[in-house]
Amino acid sequence: MIHRASSSMTSHPLQKFWRVSLVTLALFAAAGCTLPTSGGEEEITLSGAPIVRIAGPQANATFLDGVEVFIQASVSNAGADISRVEVAVDNVVISTLATPNQAGSPTFSITQTWTAEGAGPHIIGVTAFRADGSSSAPQSVTINVIDASSRATETAAAQPTARPSSGGNNTAGGGNSGNSGSTAAPTTPPEPTTPPEPTEVPPSATPDVPQALVNPNASAGINVRSGPGTNFSSLGTLASGATAELLGINISRDWYKIRYGAGEGWVFAQLITPQGDISGFAPEAGPATPVPPPPTAVPATAVPLATVPVGTIAPASSVNLVFVGQITMAPNPATCNVGFTVTITVQNVGTSQSGTGTILAEDVRRSTGIAGPSSGGSLLLPPGGLASGQTHTVTWMATVTNDYNEDHFIRVKIDSGGQVPETNETDNEQQIPYLLAQGNC
């Protein structure tokens, strides 16, 4: 069961209370630091310190010396007067992002890279400043950096026990056997009928080949899929800490293509850490999206989004609502019975006013593919909709209280009720997969 926030109200008026609360929250999120309301008579002012949440890297993550570390953070309670965001490593500022929120959004995200240097722990901190000099509370994570020789030694020590007795899917020890480029002799000759497994290659042996390192906090491993999306079939898994050769990236840059066995597979970008130079990767669309089975939750009078063919004649309104970047979840992964926040930014890239509509956010248990009871939140677009080029940010707050240690995903649908005619109805959904941690449940 999902509870979107705590409340002292009884169960009878709860549904009405949340419907009113979510409308209020969406209208507040649509405003900037000092933006007029739809009536133009009053202004909503964001006050107090901005709030920073570091989305990546994860605490206690391990990186090789010399690889790029992607630092990602979201800033809420923001507004147009955010003068700068400082990114520091070991209390030394490595980058100052000036006027990072020119659109004046109440929530925005930043990304900064740092080349890991020096074996041992390092503290990464992010601070947001207003023009008046006030700043967010200190936010930091500690990561570990190891040199290539240490990693190679660990890999060599793990190899004798890393290969399972039969091929196919990886187990908890999967992904650690040597590949054909390794100079170390295997302890037993491979069986001719066993396909090669995803391999963890010592970085010192292939310094010029980019690698995907499965984040150590993915204790149950990660899925490898046949295409860049959770609607593609699973080919198997990679264990926590395993590596595989990186081959490419998709157009939206949220899935990586890897070498998997004798073929290729795709992994979700937030669950791995790229190692090596990937600047030469040209974004690619990947395999064609499989057509899902007919949805059971859509009313009979509604047209499933997946059945709208590309190239359909655009309605006269010339409206297209799209996501601005990737939806974010903080903290990610979520913990059972601990609240989390999903931030969604939408833009009308069409040429006409959109009219109003709803944004549906829901938590889905992956094994069933169905959202749990009371797991969804309907967030509203602004009254009157979005003008051409206008963006709108909303925040969904929820708490998952069951099905821990299982795969879930957050699913967000723009214009979930189909109130807004669009030129393209196929770009209205995004998902964030995660493994729900047990915590104190």
C-alpha positions, 0 to 999 in steps of 0.5 A: 500500500502506498501513502503519499504523505502522513496525515492525522485525518481519518480514513473516510475523508482521506481521498478528498483531502489528498485530491485537494492537497495535490492540486494545491501542491501542483499549483505552488510548484508551477510558480517561480520565485515570484511568479504571478498567479493565473489571475495576475493579482497576487504573487507566490514567493518562495522563501527560506533556504534552498534545499539540495539533494544529491542523486548521484553518486551513491554514498560509499560507491567505489570508483577507479582512480582516473575515471569520470564521476558524474555528480548529480543533484536537485535543488528545490525551493529554488526560484529565479534568485539562485545565484550559483551552485558550488560543487566541492570535493574534500571541501575544495570547490571544483566548479561554480555554476553561475545563474543555474536556474534562469527559468526560475523553476521551483526545482531544477537539477545540475550535473558536474563531472569530476575525475577521480584522483587519489586512492581513499575516501573523498567527500563530495558536497553540493551547495546552492546560494541565493543572491542575498548570500543565504545558502542551502544546508550542507549536503554531501556523500562519501565515495571511495577511490581505488587505483587500477592495480588494487582493482586488478588484484581483487578481480584476479582473486575473485575469478576462481570462484566467480564462474557458475557451473552452467552458463545463461543467467548470472548469479550473485557471483556472475560477471566476474570470469575472464574474457578472451583477452585475459592473459590469466589461464582459466582454472577449468576449460570452458564447456563448448556449449556454454555461452560466454558470460558478461565479464569483469575485465581488470581495467589495467588489461584494457585501459582504452575500452569503456566499462560499465561498473554495476553500482555496489549498492545494487545488492540484488544485481541489475537486469540486462534487457534486449532494448533501452526500456523496461518494456523490453524483455530481460536477457539476464542479470549482472551482479553488484560490482560486476563490469561489462564492456560499454558499447553505446548509449540511447538518444535520451541518455538514460540507458547504456548498451553493453557487451553481454555474452556473445551479443548485446544488452541494455542496462539502466544508466542510474544503476551503473557507473561508466568507466573510461572515455564515452565521449565518442558514443553517438546516441542511438535509438536501439531496437524497435519498442515492442508492442505491449499487450492491451492494457487492462486499466484503460477504459474501453473508450480510451485509445491506448497510447501505444496504438497511435501510429507515428506520422498520424495527422496532427490536430489543429491545436499543434500541442506536444507535451514532453518531459524536460530531461529525466524525471528524478527520484530522491532518495533513489532507491527508496526505503520501505516506510520512508518517504521519497520525492519524484520531481517532474518537469513538463514542457509544451514544445508545440506552437499552441496553448495546451489547455489543462490536463493531469500528470499521473505518478504511480509506484508499480511492483515490477513482478506484476506490472500493476500499480498497488492500491492507492499508489497513484497521484494525479497532479494538475497542469496549470489552469489554462494549460501551458503556452508554447515553450512554457515549462511546468514542474510538479513534485509527487511525494509518496511512501511505499510500505510493502513489497520490500527487497523487490523490484519496483518502478515509478511510472509517470504519464503526462496528460494521463486522462487524454484531455489534451490533443497532441501531435505526438501521443507516444512521448508521454511516459517515463519510468524510474526502476529501483529496488525497494530497500527493507529499512525498518520494515 
